[in-house]
Amino acid sequence: LTSIKRETPFLEAIVAAAKQAADKFGDKHPIYLVGHSFGSRAIAHTLLRKDVCCELPRSFAGAIFFGYPLVHPKQARQDVLK
């Protein structure tokens, strides 16, 4: 997730999976995105990008992150989640 161009396919895949789950289970069941490590970071970027986040289904209820690398060893602290 180093540039918008490179991260977009990952984020679109997350949205597509959420839409598929919503189609399968219906609007009455909440959809939660669960990510570990890099998957958590991809979900965080999905939620922070307005152009992608708005595509999540209405039944999206939240995200659960575990083993989430808040700071990458090569990333400056001030650049977290940019």
Secondary structure, DSSP 8 states (H G I E B T S, - for coil): --SHHHHHHHHHHHHHHHHHHHHHH-TTS-EEEEEETHHHHHHHHHHH-HHHHTTS-TTEEEEEEES--SS-TTS-GGGTT-
